[in-house]
Amino acid sequence: MSYNSISSLSGLEKCKNLKVLYMGNNKISDLQGVLRSLKRLVYLKHLDLFGNPAAQESNYRHHVIYHLPWLQVLDRHVITDEE
C-alpha cells in the first residue's frame, strides 16, 4: 500500500492476522493514530512507514518499538535486542 497518498491507518485494526504492512511514502503524519490502529495487531512482524511525515518525528523508531514490542523489522531494518 506504499505510494498511495494514504493519510490514516484507521480501520486497519480489524485485520488482526496481518503480519506484514508496507505503508512507505504516503501522507501519514499522526504517529499516535498509527500506534492506536496497530496496537492490537500482535502478529504484525514487519512494518514500513519510511517516507511518511510521522517517521520524521523525534525518537520515532524507539517510540514505535516501545509500543509495538512484537515487531521484528521496522522500515526495512531488523530491530535489535538493544533497541
N, C-alpha and C positions, 0 to 999 in steps of 0.2 A: 504494500500500500504506500510505497515511497513515491515522492514527486507527484502528489495529488492535491496540493493546497488544503489539506485537511487541517482543521484548527482545534479539534477536540477528540478525545477518546471516549466521550460519554456513550454509554450503551455497550461498550466492549466488555464490561464486567460480566455480561451474560455468557460469554464464551469461556466458560470455566475450564475447559480442557486445552486451551491454547498453550502451545509450547514455544512457538517462535513468532515474533512480531517485528517486522521491519517497517518503521514509520519514518524513515530518514527523509530529510529535505521537504518537510511540509511546513505548516504555519502554526505549529503547536507552541504556545507561549506560556500556558498555565501549568507549571510543574506540579503544583498541589493538586490540580484537577487530574493530571495524569496519574499521580500516585493513588488518588481516590478510586480511579477507574481500574487500576491494576492490582490493588492490594489483595483482592480475593482470587487472583489468578495464580494459585500456588504451584501450578505445573509449568508456568512460564519460565523458560531457561535462557532464551536469547531475546534481548530487546535492543533495538536500534532506533535511537531518537536523534542521531547525528544530523546536524544541519537545521535543526529547529531552534527557534528563539529560546525555548526552555533549556536547551542543552548549553546555553551560554551563561546561565546563572552561576553565581559564585558557589563553589562546592557542589555543583550539580551531581557529579559522579558519586561522591560519598553519600550524598543525600538519597539518591536512588537506591544505592546498595543497602543503606541502613533500613529503608522502608520496604525493600523487596529482597530480603536476605537469601532467598532461594535462587536468585538469578545466577547464572554461570558466566554469561557473556553480556557485556554492555557496550554498545557502539563498536562492535567488532573487536573488542579487546577482552580477553579472559579476565575474570575477576580473581584476584589473588587472595590468599589467606590473610595477608596483611591488610588488604582493603576491608 
